[in-house]
Every structure is written in C-alpha cells, then in structure tokens.
Amino acid sequence: MSLKEGTCPKCSSNEIYTNKKCNPRGERGQIVISGWKWMWIDLYLCMGCGFFEEYVNEKDFREEKNREKIKTTWSKV
C-alpha cells in the first residue's frame, strides 16, 4: 500500500494530495543527476497524519539517458 494508491499506509486516511500536476519548481522537487540535468519528483502527502512519499516523475524516469547517467555516476547499494 502506498500514498500513490490513495490510502495512507500509516493512518488509513484517504485524504492524499500530490504535486504531480503542478508546475515543477524548487530544489526540493528535483533530483540532480549531473550538471544541468535533473529529474522532477512527485510528492504525495497524507493530510491525516503528515506522512509523505516521493517518486521520480514517471516521464523523467522512463527516459533512458537519465537512467544510464544515474547508473554511471551513483553507487549501487
């Protein structure tokens, strides 16, 4: 269960809000890959308890160049 599905896994509230359809802006809303390249972050927030989740924007994540850049510059866990 995740906030993306519309129900909070912590408090079971269905009062979930997202910035997914808002115009992206601000440093908190992006992951810098390198230099001037970044991917936007979609946030989901439960208004019942304040729990939130972050996901890389689907369009940015599907872009193969972004994924390859991460694989070559970040450390694998």
N, CA, C and O atoms as a GROMACS GRO file, in nm:
protein
  308
    1MET      N    1   0.085  -0.118   0.000
    1MET     CA    2   0.000   0.000   0.000
    1MET      C    3   0.090   0.123   0.000
    1MET      O    4   0.190   0.127   0.070
    2SER      N    5   0.053   0.223  -0.078
    2SER     CA    6   0.130   0.347  -0.084
    2SER      C    7   0.034   0.465  -0.099
    2SER      O    8  -0.083   0.448  -0.134
    3LEU      N    9   0.085   0.582  -0.073
    3LEU     CA   10   0.004   0.703  -0.089
    3LEU      C   11  -0.038   0.720  -0.235
    3LEU      O   12  -0.144   0.775  -0.263
    4LYS      N   13   0.044   0.673  -0.326
    4LYS     CA   14   0.013   0.681  -0.468
    4LYS      C   15  -0.121   0.614  -0.500
    4LYS      O   16  -0.190   0.653  -0.594
    5GLU      N   17  -0.156   0.514  -0.423
    5GLU     CA   18  -0.280   0.439  -0.444
    5GLU      C   19  -0.400   0.507  -0.379
    5GLU      O   20  -0.513   0.463  -0.397
    6GLY      N   21  -0.376   0.616  -0.303
    6GLY     CA   22  -0.487   0.694  -0.247
    6GLY      C   23  -0.523   0.664  -0.103
    6GLY      O   24  -0.619   0.720  -0.052
    7THR      N   25  -0.448   0.577  -0.037
    7THR     CA   26  -0.474   0.545   0.104
    7THR      C   27  -0.341   0.546   0.180
    7THR      O   28  -0.242   0.491   0.133
    8CYS      N   29  -0.341   0.608   0.296
    8CYS     CA   30  -0.219   0.617   0.376
    8CYS      C   31  -0.191   0.485   0.446
    8CYS      O   32  -0.279   0.432   0.515
    9PRO      N   33  -0.068   0.431   0.431
    9PRO     CA   34  -0.035   0.305   0.498
    9PRO      C   35  -0.015   0.323   0.649
    9PRO      O   36  -0.011   0.225   0.723
   10LYS      N   37  -0.002   0.447   0.696
   10LYS     CA   38   0.020   0.473   0.839
   10LYS      C   39  -0.110   0.491   0.916
   10LYS      O   40  -0.127   0.433   1.024
   11CYS      N   41  -0.203   0.571   0.861
   11CYS     CA   42  -0.326   0.603   0.936
   11CYS      C   43  -0.455   0.565   0.862
   11CYS      O   44  -0.564   0.587   0.915
   12SER      N   45  -0.444   0.510   0.742
   12SER     CA   46  -0.556   0.466   0.658
   12SER      C   47  -0.644   0.580   0.605
   12SER      O   48  -0.753   0.554   0.554
   13SER      N   49  -0.599   0.704   0.616
   13SER     CA   50  -0.674   0.818   0.562
   13SER      C   51  -0.674   0.811   0.409
   13SER      O   52  -0.581   0.759   0.348
   14ASN      N   53  -0.780   0.864   0.349
   14ASN     CA   54  -0.783   0.874   0.203
   14ASN      C   55  -0.773   1.021   0.160
   14ASN      O   56  -0.805   1.054   0.046
   15GLU      N   57  -0.728   1.107   0.250
   15GLU     CA   58  -0.706   1.249   0.219
   15GLU      C   59  -0.562   1.266   0.174
   15GLU      O   60  -0.478   1.318   0.248
   16ILE      N   61  -0.533   1.222   0.052
   16ILE     CA   62  -0.399   1.224  -0.003
   16ILE      C   63  -0.391   1.330  -0.113
   16ILE      O   64  -0.477   1.336  -0.200
   17TYR      N   65  -0.287   1.412  -0.107
   17TYR     CA   66  -0.268   1.516  -0.206
   17TYR      C   67  -0.131   1.499  -0.271
   17TYR      O   68  -0.038   1.448  -0.210
   18THR      N   69  -0.120   1.544  -0.398
   18THR     CA   70   0.005   1.533  -0.471
   18THR      C   71   0.034   1.660  -0.549
   18THR      O   72  -0.058   1.735  -0.584
   19ASN      N   73   0.160   1.684  -0.576
   19ASN     CA   74   0.201   1.797  -0.660
   19ASN      C   75   0.222   1.752  -0.805
   19ASN      O   76   0.272   1.830  -0.887
   20LYS      N   77   0.184   1.630  -0.837
   20LYS     CA   78   0.212   1.569  -0.967
   20LYS      C   79   0.167   1.654  -1.086
   20LYS      O   80   0.235   1.657  -1.188
   21LYS      N   81   0.055   1.723  -1.075
   21LYS     CA   82   0.004   1.801  -1.187
   21LYS      C   83   0.039   1.949  -1.177
   21LYS      O   84  -0.004   2.029  -1.260
   22CYS      N   85   0.116   1.987  -1.076
   22CYS     CA   86   0.159   2.126  -1.058
   22CYS      C   87   0.282   2.153  -1.144
   22CYS      O   88   0.352   2.060  -1.183
   23ASN      N   89   0.307   2.280  -1.174
   23ASN     CA   90   0.429   2.315  -1.245
   23ASN      C   91   0.548   2.288  -1.154
   23ASN      O   92   0.551   2.339  -1.042
   24PRO      N   93   0.646   2.210  -1.199
   24PRO     CA   94   0.762   2.179  -1.115
   24PRO      C   95   0.843   2.305  -1.085
   24PRO      O   96   0.861   2.391  -1.172
   25ARG      N   97   0.892   2.313  -0.960
   25ARG     CA   98   0.980   2.425  -0.924
   25ARG      C   99   1.046   2.394  -0.790
   25ARG      O  100   0.996   2.315  -0.711
   26GLY      N  101   1.160   2.457  -0.768
   26GLY     CA  102   1.228   2.444  -0.640
   26GLY      C  103   1.322   2.327  -0.631
   26GLY      O  104   1.303   2.225  -0.698
   27GLU      N  105   1.424   2.341  -0.548
   27GLU     CA  106   1.524   2.237  -0.533
   27GLU      C  107   1.468   2.110  -0.471
   27GLU      O  108   1.514   2.001  -0.506
   28ARG      N  109   1.372   2.120  -0.383
   28ARG     CA  110   1.316   2.003  -0.316
   28ARG      C  111   1.241   1.915  -0.415
   28ARG      O  112   1.222   1.796  -0.390
   29GLY      N  113   1.198   1.970  -0.526
   29GLY     CA  114   1.118   1.897  -0.622
   29GLY      C  115   1.196   1.833  -0.734
   29GLY      O  116   1.138   1.797  -0.837
   30GLN      N  117   1.328   1.817  -0.716
   30GLN     CA  118   1.407   1.757  -0.823
   30GLN      C  119   1.526   1.682  -0.768
   30GLN      O  120   1.574   1.709  -0.658
   31ILE      N  121   1.575   1.586  -0.846
   31ILE     CA  122   1.699   1.516  -0.817
   31ILE      C  123   1.798   1.558  -0.925
   31ILE      O  124   1.771   1.542  -1.044
   32VAL      N  125   1.910   1.610  -0.884
   32VAL     CA  126   2.014   1.648  -0.980
   32VAL      C  127   2.091   1.523  -1.018
   32VAL      O  128   2.143   1.452  -0.932
   33ILE      N  129   2.098   1.497  -1.147
   33ILE     CA  130   2.172   1.381  -1.197
   33ILE      C  131   2.317   1.421  -1.217
   33ILE      O  132   2.408   1.355  -1.167
   34SER      N  133   2.338   1.530  -1.293
   34SER     CA  134   2.472   1.584  -1.313
   34SER      C  135   2.460   1.718  -1.384
   34SER      O  136   2.371   1.737  -1.467
   35GLY      N  137   2.548   1.809  -1.351
   35GLY     CA  138   2.549   1.938  -1.419
   35GLY      C  139   2.412   2.003  -1.422
   35GLY      O  140   2.356   2.039  -1.319
   36TRP      N  141   2.359   2.018  -1.542
   36TRP     CA  142   2.229   2.083  -1.562
   36TRP      C  143   2.116   1.983  -1.586
   36TRP      O  144   2.009   2.021  -1.632
   37LYS      N  145   2.140   1.858  -1.558
   37LYS     CA  146   2.039   1.753  -1.582
   37LYS      C  147   1.976   1.709  -1.452
   37LYS      O  148   2.046   1.682  -1.354
   38TRP      N  149   1.843   1.702  -1.451
   38TRP     CA  150   1.771   1.659  -1.331
   38TRP      C  151   1.643   1.587  -1.367
   38TRP      O  152   1.598   1.590  -1.481
   39MET      N  153   1.585   1.522  -1.267
   39MET     CA  154   1.454   1.458  -1.282
   39MET      C  155   1.363   1.519  -1.175
   39MET      O  156   1.406   1.542  -1.062
   40TRP      N  157   1.239   1.544  -1.212
   40TRP     CA  158   1.142   1.602  -1.119
   40TRP      C  159   1.088   1.494  -1.024
   40TRP      O  160   1.083   1.377  -1.060
   41ILE      N  161   1.048   1.536  -0.906
   41ILE     CA  162   0.997   1.448  -0.802
   41ILE      C  163   0.848   1.475  -0.781
   41ILE      O  164   0.807   1.590  -0.764
   42ASP      N  165   0.768   1.369  -0.781
   42ASP     CA  166   0.625   1.380  -0.748
   42ASP      C  167   0.611   1.346  -0.600
   42ASP      O  168   0.654   1.240  -0.555
   43LEU      N  169   0.551   1.437  -0.525
   43LEU     CA  170   0.530   1.418  -0.381
   43LEU      C  171   0.386   1.380  -0.353
   43LEU      O  172   0.294   1.427  -0.420
   44TYR      N  173   0.366   1.296  -0.254
   44TYR     CA  174   0.234   1.255  -0.208
   44TYR      C  175   0.230   1.277  -0.058
   44TYR      O  176   0.319   1.231   0.014
   45LEU      N  177   0.126   1.347  -0.009
   45LEU     CA  178   0.117   1.384   0.132
   45LEU      C  179  -0.017   1.344   0.190
   45LEU      O  180  -0.122   1.373   0.133
   46CYS      N  181  -0.013   1.277   0.305
   46CYS     CA  182  -0.135   1.241   0.377
   46CYS      C  183  -0.174   1.357   0.467
   46CYS      O  184  -0.094   1.399   0.552
   47MET      N  185  -0.294   1.407   0.450
   47MET     CA  186  -0.342   1.518   0.533
   47MET      C  187  -0.391   1.469   0.668
   47MET      O  188  -0.419   1.550   0.756
   48GLY      N  189  -0.400   1.338   0.687
   48GLY     CA  190  -0.443   1.283   0.814
   48GLY      C  191  -0.331   1.280   0.918
   48GLY      O  192  -0.353   1.312   1.035
   49CYS      N  193  -0.211   1.240   0.874
   49CYS     CA  194  -0.101   1.224   0.970
   49CYS      C  195   0.028   1.292   0.930
   49CYS      O  196   0.122   1.298   1.010
   50GLY      N  197   0.038   1.344   0.806
   50GLY     CA  198   0.158   1.412   0.763
   50GLY      C  199   0.262   1.323   0.697
   50GLY      O  200   0.368   1.371   0.655
   51PHE      N  201   0.233   1.194   0.686
   51PHE     CA  202   0.325   1.102   0.618
   51PHE      C  203   0.335   1.142   0.471
   51PHE      O  204   0.235   1.181   0.411
   52PHE      N  205   0.456   1.133   0.412
   52PHE     CA  206   0.467   1.162   0.270
   52PHE      C  207   0.562   1.064   0.202
   52PHE      O  208   0.647   1.002   0.265
   53GLU      N  209   0.544   1.052   0.069
   53GLU     CA  210   0.629   0.967  -0.014
   53GLU      C  211   0.672   1.048  -0.135
   53GLU      O  212   0.603   1.140  -0.178
   54GLU      N  213   0.788   1.012  -0.188
   54GLU     CA  214   0.843   1.078  -0.307
   54GLU      C  215   0.869   0.973  -0.414
   54GLU      O  216   0.912   0.862  -0.385
   55TYR      N  217   0.841   1.010  -0.539
   55TYR     CA  218   0.869   0.924  -0.653
   55TYR      C  219   0.925   1.010  -0.765
   55TYR      O  220   0.880   1.122  -0.786
   56VAL      N  221   1.022   0.956  -0.838
   56VAL     CA  222   1.071   1.025  -0.956
   56VAL      C  223   0.956   1.030  -1.056
   56VAL      O  224   0.884   0.932  -1.075
   57ASN      N  225   0.941   1.145  -1.119
   57ASN     CA  226   0.837   1.162  -1.220
   57ASN      C  227   0.849   1.052  -1.325
   57ASN      O  228   0.958   1.026  -1.376
   58GLU      N  229   0.738   0.989  -1.358
   58GLU     CA  230   0.738   0.874  -1.449
   58GLU      C  231   0.800   0.905  -1.585
   58GLU      O  232   0.876   0.825  -1.639
   59LYS      N  233   0.768   1.020  -1.640
   59LYS     CA  234   0.822   1.058  -1.771
   59LYS      C  235   0.974   1.071  -1.764
   59LYS      O  236   1.044   1.020  -1.851
   60ASP      N  237   1.025   1.138  -1.661
   60ASP     CA  238   1.170   1.153  -1.646
   60ASP      C  239   1.237   1.019  -1.621
   60ASP      O  240   1.346   0.994  -1.671
   61PHE      N  241   1.173   0.932  -1.543
   61PHE     CA  242   1.230   0.802  -1.511
   61PHE      C  243   1.239   0.712  -1.633
   61PHE      O  244   1.334   0.635  -1.647
   62ARG      N  245   1.141   0.720  -1.721
   62ARG     CA  246   1.141   0.636  -1.842
   62ARG      C  247   1.248   0.678  -1.943
   62ARG      O  248   1.284   0.598  -2.029
   63GLU      N  249   1.298   0.801  -1.933
   63GLU     CA  250   1.399   0.848  -2.027
   63GLU      C  251   1.530   0.772  -2.002
   63GLU      O  252   1.593   0.788  -1.898
   64GLU      N  253   1.569   0.692  -2.098
   64GLU     CA  254   1.684   0.602  -2.082
   64GLU      C  255   1.813   0.678  -2.050
   64GLU      O  256   1.896   0.628  -1.973
   65LYS      N  257   1.832   0.797  -2.109
   65LYS     CA  258   1.954   0.875  -2.082
   65LYS      C  259   1.965   0.908  -1.933
   65LYS      O  260   2.074   0.904  -1.877
   66ASN      N  261   1.853   0.940  -1.869
   66ASN     CA  262   1.854   0.971  -1.726
   66ASN      C  263   1.895   0.849  -1.645
   66ASN      O  264   1.979   0.859  -1.556
   67ARG      N  265   1.838   0.736  -1.677
   67ARG     CA  266   1.868   0.613  -1.604
   67ARG      C  267   2.013   0.570  -1.622
   67ARG      O  268   2.078   0.527  -1.527
   68GLU      N  269   2.064   0.582  -1.742
   68GLU     CA  270   2.204   0.545  -1.768
   68GLU      C  271   2.299   0.638  -1.696
   68GLU      O  272   2.402   0.595  -1.644
   69LYS      N  273   2.266   0.767  -1.692
   69LYS     CA  274   2.351   0.864  -1.623
   69LYS      C  275   2.359   0.831  -1.474
   69LYS      O  276   2.467   0.838  -1.414
   70ILE      N  277   2.248   0.795  -1.415
   70ILE     CA  278   2.247   0.756  -1.273
   70ILE      C  279   2.333   0.632  -1.253
   70ILE      O  280   2.411   0.625  -1.158
   71LYS      N  281   2.318   0.534  -1.341
   71LYS     CA  282   2.395   0.410  -1.327
   71LYS      C  283   2.546   0.434  -1.336
   71LYS      O  284   2.623   0.361  -1.275
   72THR      N  285   2.587   0.535  -1.411
   72THR     CA  286   2.730   0.560  -1.426
   72THR      C  287   2.786   0.657  -1.322
   72THR      O  288   2.907   0.663  -1.303
   73THR      N  289   2.701   0.733  -1.254
   73THR     CA  290   2.753   0.831  -1.158
   73THR      C  291   2.719   0.801  -1.013
   73THR      O  292   2.790   0.847  -0.924
   74TRP      N  293   2.614   0.725  -0.985
   74TRP     CA  294   2.574   0.692  -0.849
   74TRP      C  295   2.630   0.555  -0.809
   74TRP      O  296   2.668   0.476  -0.895
   75SER      N  297   2.634   0.529  -0.680
   75SER     CA  298   2.680   0.400  -0.630
   75SER      C  299   2.562   0.304  -0.614
   75SER      O  300   2.457   0.342  -0.564
   76LYS      N  301   2.580   0.180  -0.656
   76LYS     CA  302   2.478   0.078  -0.638
   76LYS      C  303   2.483   0.027  -0.494
   76LYS      O  304   2.591   0.005  -0.440
   77VAL      N  305   2.368   0.010  -0.434
   77VAL     CA  306   2.361  -0.038  -0.295
   77VAL      C  307   2.372  -0.189  -0.291
   77VAL      O  308   2.368  -0.249  -0.184
   0.00000   0.00000   0.00000
